[in-house]
Amino acid sequence: MERRKFLLKSIQTSALLLISGNMFASALPMFNAKKNKKVYFHYLLFWLRKDLSEAEVEEFKNFFEGLKKLPYQKNLRYGKPANSSPRAVLDNTFTYNASMEFDSLEELEAYGQLPEHLALVQKYKPFFEKMMVHDSIY
């Protein structure tokens, strides 16, 4: 009787392991697809005009808040330079930086042509004297 219970439990356990192993194996391609997916990274640097008031410098944040509402971009973040220790390779002369991600180069380029994007750039362009853009793929 004990042997029969032992065999039954062994068969149940083996079946459970087999099923869960198959479920895990079928889910692996989904995880690998995310791992191999390319991300387009759009990084912006802004040097605002020196004659702007503190309120105008603060108002420039509305540019980024407006960009957050546009389609295609993901994970938009913005900020000011960190108070890092000075070193030869560090350039923290900019006023604001921003970064965002895109799923494809086509989406990145479409984003740049959106009427809402162009309107925000037109509105806030008088605030900065210099802007630099870096696009990368990961």
C-alpha positions, 0 to 999 in steps of 0.5 A, a space after each residue: 500500500 505504501 509503495 503504491 502511494 509512493 509510486 502515485 506521488 512520484 508520477 504526479 510530481 513527474 507530471 507536474 514537473 513536465 508540465 511546468 517545464 514545458 510552460 517555462 520553455 514556451 515562455 522563453 522566446 517572449 523573454 528573449 524577444 525583449 532582450 534582443 529588441 533595439 531601443 532608440 535613445 534621444 538625448 538633448 542638451 540645452 543652454 538657455 540664454 543668460 539674460 532669462 529670469 529665474 521664472 523663465 528658466 523654470 517655465 522652460 520645464 513646460 517644454 518637456 512637459 509638453 513633449 511628454 504628452 506626444 506619441 511615440 516617445 517613452 520614458 521622457 526624463 529631464 533635469 539640470 546638471 548634477 553637482 559632480 566633482 570637476 574633472 577634465 571630461 565633464 561638461 555640465 555647462 548646459 542648463 537642462 538635459 532630456 532623454 527619451 526612448 523610441 521603439 524604432 528609427 521611424 517613430 523617432 523621425 515621425 516624432 520630430 515631424 509632429 505638428 505639436 512637436 514643431 509648435 513646442 520647439 517654435 514656442 521655446 526656441 527663443 529661450 535657448 542659445 544652443 541645443 545639442 542632440 545625440 541619438 543612439 541605438 541600444 
